Amino acid sequence: MEEDHSKPSIGFIGMGHMGSHMALKLLKAGYHLTVYDRTKEKAREVERHGALVAQTPRDLATDCQVVMASVTDDRAQEEVMFGPDGALAGVHDGSIVIDLSTVSPDASHRLFQAAKEKNVPMIDAPVSGSVPQVDEGSLLIFVGGERTTLEHCKPILDVLSKNSFYMGTSGMGTTMKLVVNTLLGLGMQAMAEAITLGEKAGLDKRLLLQVLGETTVITTAQKSKLENIRQENYPINFALSLMHKDISLVLNRAYDLSVSMPATAAAQQMQTAAMAKGMDGDFSIIVQFMEELAGLSKISEEQKSKQD
């Protein structure tokens, strides 16, 4: 699609699993887009679809009116935003910063304050949803910062989302995202335990998963993972390592606020154990890990050897 020069130019930092799809969505909506990623090849993939590639976040911010970022964690945010080559070194009058990353509320507030010192408005705007929701434009976005900044950015956010919720002051968007991902992580752990119990008790796995898919007790997000479990294949929509990072952020925030979260702590420890065993894949792979803990993989191998 041709660029619409009436729209602000956007610089997008972070061409990972989500960021690259969001960038493509904005390109299709007619925005002039410049991208940056610490891994050059990821940026070149989006360049093939019509984006420009910046050499540094500073260059990107200098050339664009809106700076968006979708990076992994607090450390990555600090690297691309701060320092002599960071985006904040290149912002100017008329710049706006939209951070879509899932980071700690403290990191969001620090960026807000640093941008404010340069008279640049900034919102934390983490998203709920995965690649399919990006492509459909049906993400949910939770926004912290000044409401007026959200209103100014809403046409851009509307390309990516079906709704943007104003949650309050700086850091409240990321706080809401941590609340949501608490339920996402705990829900998958609960489902993994339930499925493992049913399998170990002798229920046919395919029938077990079919029946679960017909119930109302598991969420739409959990139902979307049933095919992964059925196929015992876990292509990444939301990596286990990222879920582990998010749950760790949740527990850090809970510690600061003296909030007891024993079930969340247990889920985080199971994720830690799975990662220590080298498990890599979508966060629904925790089902496979729980099956292995229950000895189901060993039983399956013995059954296969008998059939052979």
Secondary structure, 3 states (H helix, E strand, C coil): CCCCCCCCCEEEECCCHHHHHHHHHHHHCCCCEEEECCCHHHHHHHHCCCCEECCCHHHHHHHCCEEEECCCCHHHHHHHHCCCCCHHHCCCCCCEEEECCCCCHHHHHHHHHHHHHCCCCEEECCEECCHHHHHHCCEEEEEECCHHHHHHHHHHHHHHEEEEEEEECCCHHHHHHHHHHHHHHHHHHHHHHHHHHHHHCCCCHHHHHHHHHHCCCCCHHHHCCHHHHHHCCCCCCCEHHHHHHHHHHHHHHHHHHCCCCHHHHHHHHHHHHHHHCCCCCEHHHHHHHHHHHCCHHHHHHHHHHHHC
